[in-house]
Amino acid sequence: MKRLMSLTILGIGLLILAACGKDDETQGQLVPTIIPDPSPTATIAFISTVVAPTLAPNSIVPSPTSVPTETPTTTPTPTPTETPTTTPAPTPTETPTTTPMPTLTATPIPTATAVPTPATTSIPTATPAPTSLPEPTPTPIPTYAFVAGSDSIKLAASDSSPGKLFGTDVAINANTVIASAHADFDRGTNAGAAVVFTRSGSTWTQQAKLIGTNTGSGDLLGKSVGISGDTVVLGASGATPAGTDSGSAYVFVRSDGNWIQQAKLVADDADTGDKFGHSVAINGDTIIVGAPSETSYGVDSGAGYVFTRTDQIWTQQAKLTGTVLSVNSMFGWSVDIDDDTVAVGALNNESEGTGSGIAHVFIRTGGVWTEQANLTASDTITNHNFGRSVALSENTLAVGAPGHNSKGANTGAAYVFLRNENEWTEQAKLTASDGYTTNKFGWSITADGDTVVVGATGNLAKGLNSGAVYTYKRNGTSWTEEAKLTATGAAVEQKLGTSVALDGNTLVSGTPGDFQKGTNTGAAHIFTAQIQ
């Protein structure tokens, strides 16, 4: 490097000396004279290429200042020329070399990249927060219970009059109650009708009165009632489509608060005296109708008929008869349905003695119905009338036996059966805590989940046959009496418990003997379970 610098200085010196001997005009021509000399030419060329890079990195201006010093070459004094030569231009060159500017490149070390790393790690820390949110969720679910002595709301038809027997049968679905008056005489003596009530808040109002087309005297429309959503079915066991008391059933549907008749159901093999429609039940698009006096297995052996709805059209799907039917069994006296399970009561079946009674269970698989069980009470004896009432709720079946005589004739009892893997077993026997002769506990029955309600029309709580209803709760496998309910304003012969229906916390029971507007005017009473 030093040698290079010496050569550079020597070249500059020669140029200066040459310039001193010439005037200003010829000064620019001295360079070409020297260029022919190969040695300096190479030196000069080398200098031009080397000096430029050295100056650029140094970013020091002194080096170019030596060039302008050549301009005042007119000064014939060579001394100053030497002075610039002595200027330690290389020194600054070395200084920059020692100054490692690249160290600045080390400054942009991606330390900043480490900043996002903690940021991302902190994000997942927030995820545990939502996990802990569900912890305060445990909100206690309110429990409800029917309370003895609580008031009831009384429902009466807007055209109530003596002898209509309003409340003979009742049904409930959510905020809609249907109550029958099978002795209504708008279309003739005992032509029958049913009344629909709806609830808004705690207020019940009459929405409609249902009367079938072509009904007439003796049809007994409303002998039985059932409701599912916006569909109602009414049995008319006295209708005459195939002879006296052959019976029929009417289907009504609600649209925008208006009820219209959708169908009239008649058994495919309808015959005189069958009393088709004595009992009815509905679940969704399936209806079961009881005909307790049908004669396939002898007089009053009975039958049940299943109808299904497709595109608003109802067709008979099956005729059900039990495997142990006999004369006077009255299979179909009571019916109920829950999804693909049907229960049918035969209160006079003699399998355990005259009038001992039996309950049959059928299940549907792919449109085909088969008998799953024949159930009798564990302590059944003659005239118990086991099966006078039946109620299904999923895998629980409750059966009333108002003729049971544990505390005297017609004291009554009810039995609860539980299904486990297609096997039905008796879970409990229910009796009234104050049961006595002629109580007729089990005359009617209803079930919803872990609650069973039993009607006792002969109860004397408010006078002879004033009637009462009893509520029972299941806890685990044990059933306990929850409350005994009587109607507000109850009196003799009102017969509360003639019919019962339960949906959630609302219970309705009929009192066809109510005489507010005369003998057997009838009414229905609403009871509401209280929050505990």
KOLRO-929048 format. One line per field, with one value per residue (C-alpha): x, y, z; residue in one letter. Coordinates in pm, whole numbers, plus 50000, padded with zeros to 5 digits. Layout:
<pts>
px X  ...
py Y  ...
pz Z  ...
residu A  ...
</pts>
This chain:
<pts>
px 50000  50289  50452  50133  50116  50476  50408  50102  50295  50572  50317  50161  50503  50594  50269  50333  50685  50557  50289  50535  50713  50405  50155  49786  49697  49935  49884  49614  49843  50113  49910  49903  50282  50329  50063  50271  50514  50382  50502  50335  50032  49970  50036  49791  49526  49573  49555  49225  49065  49207  49158  48788  48699  48926  48762  48410  48417  48618  48355  48638  48660  49033  49141  48960  49095  49438  49311  49213  49564  49687  49486  49699  50005  50064  50242  50593  50680  50716  50725  50352  50319  50530  50329  50019  50233  50327  49964  49902  49614  49670  49624  49258  49231  49357  49135  48819  48956  48984  48642  48432  48128  47983  47932  47632  47494  47508  47285  46980  47011  46666  46626  46294  46184  46195  45925  45645  45746  45636  45328  45215  45294  45079  44779  44721  44728  44394  44237  44209  43986  43684  43737  43679  43361  43133  43221  42966  42706  42559  42224  41994  41704  41380  41169  40791  40539  40163  40058  39761  39496  39609  39333  39224  39110  38765  38690  38332  38188  38045  37712  37705  37370  37237  37290  37584  37832  38114  38449  38370  38710  38999  39334  39617  39911  40123  39887  39583  39317  39032  38731  38437  38065  37946  37587  37579  37253  37325  37280  37029  37011  37353  37498  37805  38075  38411  38548  38903  39067  39400  39626  39794  40003  39785  39453  39250  38996  38765  38898  38648  38365  38407  38110  38162  37990  37678  37677  37336  37143  37313  37654  37822  38092  38355  38307  38686  38936  39303  39538  39885  40012  39748  39555  39260  39076  38726  38563  38195  38117  37743  37777  37611  37830  37783  37487  37383  37680  37929  38114  38352  38620  38667  38998  39028  39332  39411  39547  39596  39362  39085  38979  38856  38756  39024  38887  38623  38768  38574  38709  38758  38544  38302  37994  37691  37763  38145  38153  38454  38568  38499  38866  39117  39479  39706  40078  40198  40061  39934  39596  39478  39102  38947  38638  38572  38258  38406  38331  38627  38682  38326  38084  38263  38603  38716  38982  39204  39262  39570  39547  39835  39843  40036  39990  39679  39520  39440  39441  39403  39742  39653  39387  39512  39374  39540  39663  39459  39125  38800  38433  38368  38736  38648  38991  39009  38821  39126  39416  39729  40023  40378  40582  40586  40434  40063  39894  39544  39340  39098  38933  38710  38965  38930  39286  39314  38944  38622  38682  39043  39161  39480  39688  39846  40153  40220  40521  40562  40863  40867  40490  40422  40265  40342  40236  40523  40362  40046  40056  39858  39888  40106  39811  39525  39199  38848  38672  38978  38911  39284  39316  39019  39272  39621  39889  40221  40526  40828  40926  40677  40323  40068  39751  39445  39245  38951  38795  39090  38966  39268  39063  38718  38525  38630  38900  39114  39483  39724  40032  40348  40546  40891  41036  41399  41530  41179  41099  40823  40829  40605  40786  40528  40174  40011  39728  39572  39704  39343  39190  38862  38565  38419  38703  38746  39110  39239  38921  39145  39522  39786  40166  40443  40805  40842  40492  40174  39831  39540  39172  38941  38583  38430  38644  38446  38683  38416  38111  37982  38150  38301  38614  38987  39311  39639  39985  40287  40657  40930  41272  41505  41284  41062  40723  40576  40244  40302  39960  39588  39403  39040  38856  38799  38430  38401  38071  37888  37858  38093  38323  38658  38896  38651  38920  39279  39551  39900  40157  40461  40348  39985  39715  39353  39072  38707  38406  38107  37880  37939  37600  37687  37412  37212  37260  37548  37643  38003  38336  38710  38970  39329  39596  39947  40255  40432  40804  40987
py 50000  50236  50160  50249  50577  50659  50596  50812  51101  51064  51079  51392  51551  51489  51643  51952  51993  51958  52210  52463  52486  52555  52831  52783  52687  52395  52273  52027  51878  51769  51470  51315  51361  51156  50902  50734  50630  50287  50295  50618  50552  50231  50407  50685  50441  50241  50553  50661  50328  50292  50646  50656  50356  50464  50804  50674  50458  50709  50972  51218  51525  51608  51373  51563  51889  51785  51796  52162  52230  52135  52415  52688  52535  52882  52942  52840  52744  52368  52370  52393  52117  51901  52005  51839  51541  51518  51547  51213  51134  50767  50823  50910  50618  50391  50553  50456  50109  50081  50235  49931  50099  49753  49757  49972  49682  49490  49754  49632  49302  49150  49206  49360  49024  48900  49153  48969  48645  48751  48910  48581  48388  48624  48573  48209  48318  48485  48153  48017  48312  48182  47837  47972  48156  47849  47812  48067  47914  47671  47845  47655  47508  47606  47321  47328  47147  47136  47267  47136  47399  47617  47788  47669  47869  47766  47737  47735  47742  48074  47900  47694  47546  47257  46902  46958  46774  47009  46867  46499  46478  46725  46756  47009  47106  47404  47704  47531  47334  47138  47039  46836  46866  46539  46613  46950  46988  47255  46990  46780  46591  46461  46566  46688  46951  47062  47402  47533  47773  47950  48111  48449  48523  48384  48455  48186  48279  48074  48052  47825  47579  47269  47090  46828  46844  46630  46555  46499  46366  46090  46127  46216  46425  46492  46166  46171  46440  46463  46739  46760  47100  47254  46932  46811  46480  46429  46092  46051  45701  45738  45836  45611  45585  45207  45163  45272  45349  45234  45555  45796  46054  46409  46584  46963  47178  47535  47794  48156  48103  47950  47587  47385  47022  46824  46470  46233  45895  45569  45216  45012  44737  44963  44791  44859  44897  44914  45252  45360  45691  45600  45689  45881  45999  46182  46236  46433  46265  45951  45894  45593  45537  45287  45080  44882  44712  44581  44210  44042  43815  43814  44068  44374  44219  44551  44685  44985  45160  45355  45635  45831  46162  46222  46548  46632  46295  46050  45676  45370  45212  44924  44753  44645  44358  44200  43843  43767  43914  43755  43839  44157  44255  44600  44643  45011  45153  45375  45457  45671  45724  45854  45848  45484  45335  45284  45172  45023  44945  44650  44712  44402  44146  43828  43698  43740  43709  43879  44245  44227  44414  44434  44691  44617  44787  44800  44939  45048  44957  45069  45112  44769  44741  44451  44376  44433  44353  44256  44413  44334  44461  44263  44231  44224  44055  44053  44379  44597  44739  44774  44962  45192  45469  45463  45730  45709  45931  45792  45473  45522  45385  45465  45257  45330  45064  45245  44917  44826  44749  44789  45005  44898  44856  45096  45262  45256  45241  45323  45141  45269  45053  45126  45001  44901  44746  44648  44487  44638  44600  44738  45023  45143  45114  45449  45497  45805  45890  45940  45668  45511  45325  45458  45705  45562  45665  45583  45682  45902  45930  46139  46142  46376  46290  46221  46337  46131  46274  46053  46149  46029  46124  45976  46175  46345  46637  46900  46681  46358  46291  46639  46470  46535  46486  46360  46443  46214  46277  46029  46066  45798  45492  45608  45774  46000  46181  46550  46710  46654  46917  47020  47268  47623  47641  47261  47112  46782  46576  46795  46494  46666  46408  46272  46365  46487  46610  46736  46929  47052  47270  47296  47051  47054  46845  46822  46857  46759  46775  47146  47318  47686  47729  47423  47050  46899  47222  47121  47304  47249  47360  47469  47406  47549  47409  47663  47739  47605
pz 50000  50088  49757  49580  49763  49669  49306  49328  49482  49221  48941  49082  49119  48757  48648  48855  48719  48365  48429  48561  48228  48022  47996  48067  47712  47686  48037  47937  47669  47914  48016  47675  47647  47959  47878  47609  47880  47972  48327  48442  48228  48410  48735  48654  48540  48855  49065  48914  48990  49338  49465  49384  49599  49883  49902  49886  50196  50394  50341  50426  50208  50264  49986  49711  49856  49735  49377  49392  49529  49187  49028  49185  49012  48873  49199  49105  49451  49465  49841  49891  49642  49865  50161  50025  49946  50307  50399  50551  50326  50389  50757  50720  50483  50754  51008  50822  50781  51151  51191  51119  50972  50923  51296  51216  51022  51346  51500  51309  51487  51473  51841  51747  51617  51972  52060  51876  52042  52391  52238  52085  52398  52600  52367  52467  52828  52764  52657  53011  53094  52894  53040  53387  53281  53304  53672  53793  53557  53811  53842  54072  53875  54045  54171  54169  54380  54411  54749  54942  54999  54707  54511  54170  53868  53755  53383  53257  52907  52794  52725  53045  53133  53344  53228  52988  53213  53114  53228  53168  53001  52982  52806  52816  52600  52706  52720  52572  52759  52604  52814  52690  52739  52588  52690  52513  52321  52058  51788  51980  52306  52404  52070  52257  52212  52348  52451  52399  52648  52607  52866  52841  53147  53424  53252  53078  52810  52590  52234  52060  52092  51875  51720  51451  51114  51093  51465  51617  51911  52105  51936  52268  52097  52362  52548  52529  52426  52337  52226  52075  51964  51739  51683  51889  51869  52011  52058  51973  52095  52029  51661  51404  51091  51085  51316  51663  51889  51627  51708  51540  51622  51495  51433  51450  51374  51476  51234  51343  51636  51422  51458  51161  51129  50946  50953  51079  51179  51155  51204  50887  51039  51227  51358  51570  51940  51914  52094  51891  52045  52408  52463  52251  52273  52031  51993  51692  51380  51554  51718  51917  51954  52193  52108  52430  52301  51976  51942  51768  52070  52198  52337  52471  52417  52272  52036  51971  51638  51533  51275  51124  50937  50615  50424  50629  50542  50823  50753  50974  51039  51271  51477  51821  52026  52327  52343  52654  52550  52645  52661  52863  52881  52748  52593  52491  52788  52836  52602  52597  52362  52388  52067  51947  52261  52325  52647  52646  52955  52976  53314  53307  53196  53399  53386  53766  53845  53738  53674  53791  53483  53279  53090  52751  52605  52231  52046  51685  51475  51114  51104  51256  51602  51834  52189  52433  52767  52956  53301  53614  53969  54208  54450  54201  54289  54148  54065  54106  53760  53703  53372  53411  53352  53199  53152  52966  53004  52819  53008  53289  53286  53556  53586  53798  53983  54151  54265  54490  54842  55070  55310  55203  54877  54603  54810  54500  54416  54136  54013  53851  53608  53472  53142  53128  52804  52693  53028  53241  53619  53891  54068  54317  54443  54520  54767  54925  55271  55384  55166  55268  55125  54799  54750  54398  54393  54042  53857  53640  53610  53434  53430  53323  53398  53770  53860  53869  53949  54051  54061  54339  54251  54567  54811  55089  55153  55079  55106  54958  54623  54616  54488  54510  54321  54466  54334  54372  54312  54227  54383  54254  54268  54554  54519  54785  54813  54749  54793  54808  54604  54620  54401  54515  54604  54600  54711  54722  54404  54201  54152  54111  53964  53708  53458  53503  53268  53347  53147  53338  53627  53518  53615  53498  53645  53550  53782  53564  53869  53928  53965  53935  53677  53766  53821  53624  53454  53497  53513  53499  53754  53694  53959  53927  54101  54322  54305  54611
residu M  K  R  L  M  S  L  T  I  L  G  I  G  L  L  I  L  A  A  C  G  K  D  D  E  T  Q  G  Q  L  V  P  T  I  I  P  D  P  S  P  T  A  T  I  A  F  I  S  T  V  V  A  P  T  L  A  P  N  S  I  V  P  S  P  T  S  V  P  T  E  T  P  T  T  T  P  T  P  T  P  T  E  T  P  T  T  T  P  A  P  T  P  T  E  T  P  T  T  T  P  M  P  T  L  T  A  T  P  I  P  T  A  T  A  V  P  T  P  A  T  T  S  I  P  T  A  T  P  A  P  T  S  L  P  E  P  T  P  T  P  I  P  T  Y  A  F  V  A  G  S  D  S  I  K  L  A  A  S  D  S  S  P  G  K  L  F  G  T  D  V  A  I  N  A  N  T  V  I  A  S  A  H  A  D  F  D  R  G  T  N  A  G  A  A  V  V  F  T  R  S  G  S  T  W  T  Q  Q  A  K  L  I  G  T  N  T  G  S  G  D  L  L  G  K  S  V  G  I  S  G  D  T  V  V  L  G  A  S  G  A  T  P  A  G  T  D  S  G  S  A  Y  V  F  V  R  S  D  G  N  W  I  Q  Q  A  K  L  V  A  D  D  A  D  T  G  D  K  F  G  H  S  V  A  I  N  G  D  T  I  I  V  G  A  P  S  E  T  S  Y  G  V  D  S  G  A  G  Y  V  F  T  R  T  D  Q  I  W  T  Q  Q  A  K  L  T  G  T  V  L  S  V  N  S  M  F  G  W  S  V  D  I  D  D  D  T  V  A  V  G  A  L  N  N  E  S  E  G  T  G  S  G  I  A  H  V  F  I  R  T  G  G  V  W  T  E  Q  A  N  L  T  A  S  D  T  I  T  N  H  N  F  G  R  S  V  A  L  S  E  N  T  L  A  V  G  A  P  G  H  N  S  K  G  A  N  T  G  A  A  Y  V  F  L  R  N  E  N  E  W  T  E  Q  A  K  L  T  A  S  D  G  Y  T  T  N  K  F  G  W  S  I  T  A  D  G  D  T  V  V  V  G  A  T  G  N  L  A  K  G  L  N  S  G  A  V  Y  T  Y  K  R  N  G  T  S  W  T  E  E  A  K  L  T  A  T  G  A  A  V  E  Q  K  L  G  T  S  V  A  L  D  G  N  T  L  V  S  G  T  P  G  D  F  Q  K  G  T  N  T  G  A  A  H  I  F  T  A  Q  I  Q
</pts>
